[in-house]
Amino acid sequence: MGQKLGIDLGRNYIKVHANSTEIAIGIPNHPFTSGWLLSETQRITQNNDIIGLRTKKGLEVIDTILACPEKSISSKISITSLEAVIKQKDGNILSLEMYQPIKVIGNGGFCKVYMVLNKATGGIFAMKVMDKEFIAVKNKTEQVLTELRIMEGLEHPFITTLHSAFQTPNNYVMILDFCPGGELFFHLQRHTRFSEDTARFYFAELCLAVDYLHKMNIIHRDIKPENILLDIEGHIKLIDFGSATEDKGLNMTFCGSPEYISPEMLKRDGYGKSVDFYSLGAMLYEMLVGRPPGYSESIEKMYKNKISGNIEMPAFLSLNVRNLIKGLIECDITLRIGSQNGIKEIKEHPWMQGINWRDILQKKVFPGINPNLNSSNFEDEYTNQAINHSLFREPTIASEFSFSILSKTPGCSIYEQSTGVVEEEGEYSMPISSLPTRKKIKIVEQNNQIGPAVKLVKVCPKIKQKKGVGESKMKAMLREKFKNMQ
């Protein structure tokens, strides 16, 4: 079964602050649900306008558990007080005013992502706000509409759900699942690298997500640890369909992130779903080794490594996983694992034997990592950013971009079971100081024009050490470097 969702109460009661009133709720000595705790709060205060509960410290995982009435809470909890969430709006109006911003959890070149609270229901969501002016100047409008069109039709347990979308005079807005576990990249940085068992778990869930997309004739084109989030139980959600496309034949568009771009995309030979299989191999390698395959601080050298197949395979990797990775990052797409029978080829690989795919799909297998309950799972560089409150006063304007899905049932297709033996692998450690400083830049090229660097996590030290060079100038220098490579 999955992780036991719970908050441990240190006492036999919990205090709830509702406006100027404070009440104490007796806690039973058996498991109870978030819905029961909310119901007791409403009963004691005689206030049905209380639509939720949350922690005073804004603990993302616990607040998300409290916002899900059906989630079970254990009888031992370390927090002793909560705040009541009071209903402020009625209905399901598509507007920014329906949402209360809690914190920034991500940003890029033309978008910012907020953790928000629905003022009518108490539900917690991720809100992606995209700057229309920037999008228009960079000729990205069609890209945004493609992302919306693709996401509107997706329903799968390991892919983020788009609940609604609308626009204001200045922004496009998407309301998405909030995943309090943060980016898989966040956890990979802290663990340095994963054991083979942990990597196999996340890889299996990711394979099911990609299999679903490919059966829907969609190529993601930007699979990487930053685009995989963890939900409250630690299961994955594949996000960011800004680079995704419908597979209509040979693609020539150059897009994605440098560390995960496939050789065929670099060579401009045209490509199809093969690029996602390469990214799966790069993802698996990074989870196990701690850096992408062929990584170099020199973009040119990294690209040459990809095209030449010059990829180091550390001796600590098992023979089976080495074989799988080599097959996925094979330069010849006709020989690459997945080129003939898709994800089925990965499922049948010896390293994947022993996986019960039905249990994986139904989330009956323990995740490799439990999201932090008592601290944030998002980078400080995001959560410390000031909230633009004036944004949330912008009016909604009607357009074909607007729609709302009141409820979505997660995908429930059943995959065949596999049998076999799962290899036991131990944890390996590598000093963080030995890992290369990484440049995380997402690039998009349309009509041979390189787009802006929209995500920069770490910058090459040679650039960062120059005096008087700000972030915008560093990005410009990196963009110029990309242009010179074409």
GUPAVO-726531 format. One record per atom (N, C-alpha, C): residue in one letter; x, y, z. Coordinates in steps of 0.2 Angstrom, whole numbers, plus 5000, padded with zeros to 4 digits. Example, Ala and Ser with C-alpha at 12.3 -4.5 7.8 and 13.67 -1.06 7.14 Angstrom:
2
A506649725039;A506249785039;A506649845039;S506449895035;S506849955036;S506450005039;
This chain:
486
M500449945000;M500050005000;M500450065000;G500150124999;G500550184998;G500750215005;Q501050265005;Q501350305011;Q500750315016;K500750305022;K500250325027;K500250395028;L499750435025;L499750505026;L499550525033;G499950565036;G499750585042;G500150635045;I499850665050;I500150725054;I500150695061;D500650695065;D500650675071;D500550725077;L500050715080;L499850765086;L500150745092;G500550795095;G500850785101;G500450785107;R499850805106;R499350805112;R498750775110;N498250765115;N497550735113;N497050785111;Y497250845109;Y496850895106;Y497250945102;I496850975098;I497251025093;I496851095093;K497151145094;K496851215094;K496751235087;V496151265086;V495951295079;V495751365080;H496151415077;H495951485077;H495551505071;A494951525073;A494451545068;A494251625069;N494451665065;N494351735066;N494651755073;S494251775078;S494551795085;S494351745090;T494151685087;T493951625092;T494451575091;E494551545097;E495051485097;E494651425101;I494651375097;I494351315100;I494851255101;A494651205105;A495051145106;A494651085104;I494951045099;I494650985096;I494950925099;G494550885103;G494850825105;G495050775100;I495550745100;I495850705095;I495750625097;P495350585093;P495250515094;P495950475094;N495950425097;N496550385097;N496550335092;H496150345086;H496150305080;H496250355074;P496450325069;P496550365063;P495850405061;F495950465059;F495350505056;F495550545050;T495050575047;T495150605041;T495150685042;S495450715036;S495450785036;S494750815036;G494250775033;G493550795033;G493250795040;W493450745044;W493150745050;W493350805055;L494050815054;L494350875058;L493950935056;L493850945049;L493451005047;L492751005050;S492450955049;S491750945052;S491650965059;E492150935063;E492150955070;E492251025071;T492651055067;T492751135068;T492151165066;Q491851145061;Q491151185059;Q490651175065;R490651115067;R490151095073;R490251135079;I490851135081;I490951175087;I490951245087;T491151275081;T491051345080;T490351365077;Q489951315075;Q489351335072;Q489451385066;N489951365062;N490151415057;N490251375051;N489751365046;N489851325040;N490251365035;D490451425036;D490851465031;D491551445032;I491751405037;I492451375037;I492451325032;I492951335027;I492951285022;I493551245022;G494051255027;G494651225027;G495051235033;L495651205034;L496151215039;L496851215036;R497251255039;R497951255037;R498451265043;T499051255042;T499551265047;T499751345047;K499951365052;K500151435053;K500851445049;K501251395048;K501851405045;K501851395038;G501251375035;G501151365028;G501551305026;L501551245029;L501851185028;L501451155022;E501751155016;E501451135010;E501051065010;V501451015012;V501150945012;V500650935017;I500650965023;I500150955028;I499550995026;D499651055023;D499151095021;D498751065015;T499051035011;T498750995005;T498350935008;I498650905013;I498250845016;I497650875019;L497650925023;L497050955026;L496550985021;A496750995015;A496351015010;A495950965006;C496150895008;C495850835005;C495450805010;P494750815010;P494350785015;P494450705016;E494550675011;E494650595012;E495250575014;K495750615015;K496450595017;K496450575025;S496750515026;S496750495033;S497350525037;I497250545043;I497750575047;I497850535053;S498450515055;S498550475060;S498450505067;S498450475072;S498250505079;S498850535083;K499450535079;K500050565083;K500250625078;I500250685081;I500350735076;I500850785080;S501350815077;S501750865080;S501550935080;I501050955077;I500851025077;I500251025082;T500151085085;T499651085090;T499151135089;S499151175083;S498651225082;S498651235074;L498051255072;L497851265065;L497451325064;E497451355058;E497051415056;E496451395052;A495851425053;A495251405049;A495351445043;V495151415037;V495051455031;V494351475030;I494151535030;I493451555029;I493251575022;K492751545020;K492451555013;K492451635012;Q492651655006;Q492651725004;Q492251734997;K492151684994;K491851684987;K491351634986;D490851644982;D490351594980;D490551574972;G490251514971;G490251484964;G490951464961;N490951454955;N491551434952;N491751474946;I491851544948;I491951594943;I492651594940;L492751594934;L493451594931;L493751664932;S494151674937;S494451744939;S495051734943;L495451784943;L496051784948;L495851794955;E495251834955;E495051854962;E494751794966;M494651734962;M494351674966;M494951644970;Y495551664969;Y496151634972;Y496551674976;Q496751654982;Q497151684986;Q497951654985;P498351704983;P499051674983;P499351664989;I499751604990;I500051584996;I500851594995;K501151574990;K501851584989;K502051564981;V502551594979;V502851574973;V503251514973;I503051464968;I503451404969;I503851384962;G503851434958;G504251424952;G504151484947;N504651494943;N504551544937;N505051534932;G504851564926;G505251554920;G505251624916;G505451614910;G505551674906;G504851714905;F504351684904;F503651714903;F503151694907;C503351654912;C502751634917;C503051634924;K502551634929;K502651624936;K502151574939;V502351534943;V501951484946;V501851494953;Y501151504955;Y500951514962;Y500651454965;M500751444972;M500351404976;M499751444978;V499151424976;V498551464978;V497951424981;L497551464985;L496951434988;L496351464985;N495851414983;N495251434980;N494751464986;K494551524985;K494251554991;K493551534992;A493251494987;A492551464988;A492551394990;T493151354989;T493151284991;T493651264996;G494151304997;G494751295001;G495251244998;G495151224991;G495551184988;G496251224986;I496751184986;I497451214985;I497651184978;F497851234974;F498051224967;F498751254965;A499051244959;A499551274957;A499251324951;M499451384951;M499251434946;M499851454942;K499751444935;K500351464931;K500051524927;V500451574928;V500251644925;V500751664920;M500551674914;M500951684908;M500851754905;D501451784904;D501451854902;D501251864895;K500651894893;K500451894886;K500951934882;E501151994885;E501552034881;E502252004879;F502551974883;F503151934882;F503051884877;I502451844878;I502351794873;I502251814866;A501851874865;A501751904859;A502451924856;V502851954859;V503451984857;V503951924854;K503951874858;K504351814856;K503951764852;N503351784849;N502951744845;N502851674847;K502651674854;K502551604857;K501751594858;T501351634855;T500651624856;T500351554854;E500551534848;E500351464846;E500651414851;Q501251424853;Q501551374858;Q501051364864;V500851424867;V500451424873;V499751384871;L499451404866;L498851374864;L498851304863;T499451274860;T499551204859;T499651174866;E499951204871;E500051174877;E499351164880;L498951214880;L498251214882;L497851154879;R497851154872;R497451104869;R497751034871;I498351024871;I498550954873;I498350944880;M498450984885;M498350974892;M497550964893;E497150994889;E496450994890;E496150924890;G496550884886;G496350814884;G496650754888;L497050774893;L497450724897;L497150704903;E497150644904;E496950614911;E497350554913;H497750564917;H498250504919;H498450524926;P498550464930;P498750474937;P499450504938;F499850504933;F500550524933;F500650584929;I500150614927;I500250684923;I499750734926;T500050794927;T499650844930;T499050864927;T498450874930;T497850894928;T497750964927;L497450984921;L497351054920;L496551064922;H496451104927;H495751104930;H495351164926;S495651214925;S495351274921;S495851314918;A495651364914;A496051404910;A495651474909;F495951524909;F495651594907;F496151644906;Q495951704904;Q496451754902;Q496251824905;T496751864907;T496551934909;T496851974903;P496752044904;P497052084899;P497852074898;N498152054903;N498952044903;N499151974903;N498751924905;N499051864906;N498551804904;Y498951744902;Y498551684902;Y498651654908;V498151614910;V498151584917;V497951514916;M498251464920;M498051394920;M498051374927;I497551334929;I497451314936;I497651234936;L498151214939;L498351144939;L498351114945;D498551044945;D498651014952;D499251044955;F499151054962;F499751074966;F500051004969;C500751004968;C501050944970;C501550964976;P501350954982;P501750984988;P502450954988;G502550894985;G503250864986;G503750904982;G503650944978;G504150984974;G504450944968;E504950974965;E505250944959;E505650884961;L505650834957;L506150774958;L506850794959;F506950854955;F507650874955;F507850904962;F507350934965;F507550954972;F507750904976;H507450844976;H507650784980;H508250754978;L508350754971;L508950724969;L509550764971;Q509550824971;Q510050864973;Q510250854980;R509750834985;R509850824992;R510150754993;H509950704989;H510150634990;H510750624986;T510950674981;T511550664977;T511350614971;R511150554973;R510950504968;R510550454971;F510150424968;F509650374970;F509950304970;S509650254974;S509850184973;S509450164967;E509650104965;E509350074959;E508550064960;D508450034966;D507750024968;D507250084968;T507550144971;T507250204971;T507150234963;A507650234960;A507650254953;A507150214949;R507150144950;R506650104946;R505950124947;F505850144953;F505150154955;F504850224951;Y505250274951;Y505150334948;Y505150324940;F505650284938;F505650274931;F505050234928;A504750184932;A504250144930;A503550194930;E503450234935;E502950284934;E502950324928;L503550354927;L503750394921;L503550364915;C503750294914;C503650254908;C502950254907;L502450244912;L501750244911;L501450304908;A501750364911;A501550424909;A501750434901;V502350424900;V502550434893;V502150384888;D502050324890;D501650274886;D500950304885;Y500650334890;Y500050364889;Y500050414884;L500550464884;L500650514880;L500750494872;H501150444872;H501250414865;H500650384862;K500250354866;K499650324863;K499150374861;M499250434865;M498850494863;M499150534857;N499650504854;N500050534849;N500350604851;I500650604857;I500950674859;I501650654861;I502150704859;I502850694861;I502950754866;H503250734872;H503350784877;H503950834875;R504450804874;R505050844871;R505450874877;D505250874883;D505650904888;D505650874895;I505750804894;I505750764900;I506350774904;K506350794910;K506950804914;K506650814922;P507150804927;P506950804934;P506550864936;E506650924933;E506350984935;E505650984932;N505450944928;N504750934925;N504350874928;I504650844933;I504350794937;I504250814944;L503550824946;L503450844953;L503150784957;L503250784964;L502950734968;L502350754971;D501850714972;D501250734975;D501250724983;I500750724986;I500750714993;I500950654996;E500950604992;E501150534993;E501850514991;G502150564987;G502750544984;G502750514977;H502150514974;H502050484967;H502250544962;I502450524956;I502650584951;I502050614948;K502150674945;K501650704941;K502150734935;L502050714929;L502450744924;L502050814922;I502450864921;I502150934920;I502550964914;D502351034913;D502651074908;D502551044901;F502051064898;F501951034891;F502051094886;G502451144888;G502551204884;G502951184877;S503351124878;S503751104872;S503451044868;A502851024871;A502550964868;A502250974862;T502150924858;T501850934851;T501450864849;E500950874845;E500650814842;E501050784837;D501150724837;D501550684832;D501250684825;K501450724821;K501150724814;K501650704809;G502150674810;G502650654806;G503350674808;L503750684803;L504450704805;L504450784808;N504750784814;N504750854817;N505450884816;M505550944815;M506150974814;M506351034819;T505851044823;T505951104828;T506451084834;F506851124835;F507451124840;F507151144847;C507051104852;C506751134858;C506951084864;G506851104870;G506951064876;G507551094880;S507851054883;S508451074888;S509051044886;P509651084886;P510251054883;P510450984885;E510350974892;E510650914895;E510250854892;Y509650864890;Y509250804888;Y509050804881;I509350844877;I509150844869;I509450784866;S509150754862;S509350694858;S509850714853;P510250664851;P510750674845;P510350684839;E509850654837;E509450664831;E509150744831;M508950764836;M508750834836;M509350884835;L509950864838;L510550904837;L510750904830;K510650854827;K510950844820;K510450864815;R509850884817;R509250914813;R509050864807;D509050804809;D508850744805;D508150734805;G507750774809;G507050754810;G506950704815;Y506450704818;Y506350654824;Y505550644825;G505450594829;G504750574832;G504750564839;K504450514841;K504350494848;K505050474851;S505550454846;S506250434849;S506550484854;V506350544853;V506750594857;V506450584865;D505850564866;D505650554873;D506050484876;F506150444871;F506550384874;F507250404876;Y507550444872;Y508250464874;Y508150504881;S507650544881;S507550584888;S507450534894;L507150484892;L507050434898;L507650404900;G508050384895;G508750364896;G509150414900;A509150474898;A509550524901;A509250534909;M508650534909;M508350534916;M508550484921;L508550424918;L508750364922;L509450374924;Y509950394919;Y510650394921;Y510750454926;E510350504926;E510450564931;E510250534938;M509650504938;M509450484944;M509950434948;L510350394944;L510850344947;L511550374947;V511750424943;V512350444943;V512450514946;G511950554946;G511950624949;G512050674944;R512150664938;R512250714933;R511950684926;P511750724921;P511550694915;P512150664911;P511950614906;P512450584903;P512850634898;G513550624898;G513950664894;G513950734896;Y513750754902;Y513750824905;Y514450854904;S514450914902;S515050964903;S514751034904;E515251074907;E515051144907;E515051174901;S515451144896;S515451174889;S514851144885;I514451184883;I513851164879;I514051124873;E514551154870;E514851124863;E515051054865;K515451044870;K515750974872;K515150934874;M514650954877;M514150914879;M513750884873;Y513650934868;Y513350914862;Y513750864858;K514350874858;K514850824854;K514750754858;N514750754864;N514750694868;N514150654866;K513550694865;K512950654864;K512950624857;I513250664852;I513250644845;I513750584844;S514250584848;S514750534847;S514550474851;G514150484856;G513950424861;G514450414866;N514850464867;N515450464872;N515150474879;I514850424882;I514550424888;I514850374893;E515050404899;E515450364904;E514850324908;M515050264909;M514550214913;M514950194919;P514750224925;P515150214931;P515050134933;A515650114936;A515650044937;A515150024943;F514950064947;F514450044952;F513750034949;L513650044943;L512950034940;L512949954938;S512349924939;S512349854938;S512349844930;L512549784928;L512549774921;L511849784917;N511349764921;N510649764918;N510449844916;V510649884921;V510449954920;V510849984915;R511549964915;R511949994910;R511649984903;N511449914902;N511249894896;N510549934894;L510149944899;L509549984897;L509650054896;I510150084899;I510350154898;I510650164891;K511150124890;K511450124883;K510950114877;G510450074879;G509950064873;G509450124872;L509350154878;L508950214877;L509250274874;I509950284876;I510250344873;I510650324867;E510550264864;E510850244857;E510750304852;C511250324849;C511250374844;C510850354838;D510850294836;D510450264830;D509750254832;I509350294830;I508650284833;I508250224830;T508550194825;T508250124823;T508450074828;L508950084832;L509250034837;L509050054844;R508750114845;R508650134851;R508050094854;I508050074861;I507550044864;I506950084864;G506350054862;G505750094861;G505550114854;S506050104849;S505950124842;S505450074839;Q505450014841;Q504949964837;Q504349954841;N504349944847;N503749924851;N503549974857;G503850034857;G503750084862;G503950064869;I503550084874;I503750064881;I503749994883;K503349954879;K503349884880;K504049854880;E504549884876;E505249854876;E505549874882;I505449924885;I505649944892;I505449894897;K504749884897;K504449844902;K504749774902;E504949754896;E505149684895;E505949674896;H506249734898;H506949734899;H507149694906;P507649664906;P507849624912;P507849664919;W508049734918;W508149774924;W507449794926;M506949784922;M506249804924;M505849744927;Q506149684926;Q505749624928;Q505649624936;G505049604937;G504849604944;G504349654946;I504249704941;I503749764943;I503049734941;N502649754946;N501949744945;N501649804942;W501549804936;W501349874932;W500649894935;R500249844936;R499549864939;R499549894945;D500049874950;D500049904956;D500449974956;I500849984951;I501250044950;I500650094947;L500250074943;L499750124940;L499250144945;Q499050094950;Q498550104955;Q498850134961;K499550154961;K499850184966;K499850144973;K499950074972;K499950034978;K500650014980;V501150044976;V501850034978;V502150094982;F502550084987;F502850134991;F503250184987;P503250244987;P503650284983;P504350284986;G504850304983;G505550294985;G505650354990;I505350414990;I505450464994;I504850494997;N504850505003;N504250545006;N504350615006;P503950655003;P504050735004;P504050755011;N504450805012;N504550835019;N503950865021;L503750845027;L503150865031;L503250935034;N503850945037;N503950995041;N504351055038;S504551055032;S504851105029;S504651105021;S504851155018;S504651165011;S505051115006;N504651095001;N504951054996;N505151094990;F505151164990;F505251204985;F505851244986;E506251264981;E506851304982;E506651374985;D507151394989;D507051464992;D507051514987;E507451504982;E507451564977;E506751574974;Y506251524974;Y505651544972;Y505151564978;T505151524984;T504751544989;T504851604992;N505451634992;N505651694995;N505451754990;Q505251744984;Q505051794980;Q504351834982;A504351894982;A503751934984;A503151914979;I502551914982;I501951904978;I501751964975;N501551964968;N501252024965;N500552024966;H500252054972;H499552054973;H499152094968;S499452144965;S499052184960;S498752134954;L499252084953;L499052034948;L498352004949;F498251984955;F497651954957;F496951994957;R497052054955;R496452104954;R496352114947;E496652084942;E496552084935;E495852054934;P495452084929;P494852054927;P494952004922;T494451954922;T494451904917;T494151924910;I494451914904;I494151924898;I493951864895;A493351864891;A493151804888;A493551784882;S493651724881;S493951704874;S493951624874;E494251604868;E494251534867;E494751494872;F495151534875;F495651514880;F495251484886;S494651514888;S494351504894;S493951434894;F494051394900;F493651334901;F493751314908;S493251274910;S493351254917;S493051174917;I493451134921;I493251064922;I493151064929;L492551044931;L492351044938;L492650984941;S492650924938;S492950864941;S493250824935;K493750794937;K494050744932;K494250684936;T494050624932;T494250564935;T494950544933;P495450524937;P496050504935;P496050444930;G496450444925;G496550384921;G496550324925;C496150274922;C496150214926;C496250144922;S496550154916;S496650104912;S497150054915;I497049994914;I497449934918;I498049914913;Y498649914915;Y499149884911;Y499349814913;E499549774909;E499749704910;E500249694916;Q500249644919;Q500749634925;Q501349604922;S501949614925;S502549584924;S502749544930;T503149494929;T503349454934;T504149444933;G504449424939;G505149424939;G505449434946;V506149444946;V506449464952;V506749534951;V506649574957;V506949644957;V507649634960;E508149664957;E508749664959;E508849704965;E509249684970;E509349724976;E509949764975;E509949834976;E510449874975;E510549924981;G511149934983;G511249974989;G511350054987;E511350094992;E511450164991;E512150174990;Y512250224986;Y512950244984;Y512950324986;S513550344988;S513650414990;S514150444985;M514050514984;M514550544980;M514650614983;P515150644985;P515250714988;P514950764983;I514450804986;I514150854982;I514650894978;S515250914981;S515750954978;S516050924972;S515950854971;S516250824965;S515850834959;L515150854960;L514750854955;L514850924951;P514750924944;P514850984941;P514351034942;T514551104942;T514051154942;T513651144936;R512951154937;R512551144931;R512151204928;K512151204922;K511751264919;K511051234917;K510551264920;K509851234918;K509551284914;I509551284907;I509251324903;I508851294898;K508151314898;K507751284893;K507751324887;I507851294881;I507851334875;I507351314870;V507051354866;V506551344861;V506751374855;E506751344849;E506951374843;E506351364838;Q506051414835;Q505551414830;Q505851454824;N505851424818;N506051454812;N506751474813;N507151434816;N507951444817;N508051504821;Q507651524826;Q507751574830;Q507751544837;I508351554841;I508351534848;I507951574852;G507551544856;G507151584861;G507551604867;P507251634872;P507651654878;P507751604883;A508251604887;A508351564892;A507851574897;V507451524899;V506851534903;V506951504910;K507451464911;K507551444918;K508351434919;L508551464924;L509251464926;L509351454933;V509551384935;V509651364941;V510351384944;K510851364940;K511551374942;K511851404936;V512351444936;V512651474931;V513451454931;C513651444925;C514351424924;C514851474928;P515251454932;P515651494937;P516051544933;K516251524927;K516651574923;K516251634921;I515651634921;I515251694919;I515051724926;K514851684931;K514651714937;K515151754941;Q515751734940;Q516351764943;Q516551834940;K516251854935;K516451914932;K516051974935;K516452024937;K516152074941;K515652114937;G515052134940;G514552184937;G514152144932;V514152074932;V513752044927;V513152014931;G512552044929;G511952024933;G511651974929;E511051944932;E510751884929;E510451894922;S510151954921;S509951964914;S510551964909;K511151994911;K511651994906;K511951924905;M511951884911;M512251814910;M511751774906;K511151784906;K510651744902;K510851764894;A510951834893;A511051854886;A511651824884;M512251824888;M512851794886;M512751714884;L512351684888;L512251614887;L511751604880;R511351654879;R510951644873;R511351664867;E511851704867;E512251724862;E512751664860;K512951624866;K513351564865;K512951514861;F512251504863;F511851454859;F511851474852;K511751544850;K511651564843;K512251544839;N512851554842;N513451544839;N513651474837;M513251434841;M513351354840;M512951334834;Q512451374831;Q512051354826;Q512351354819;
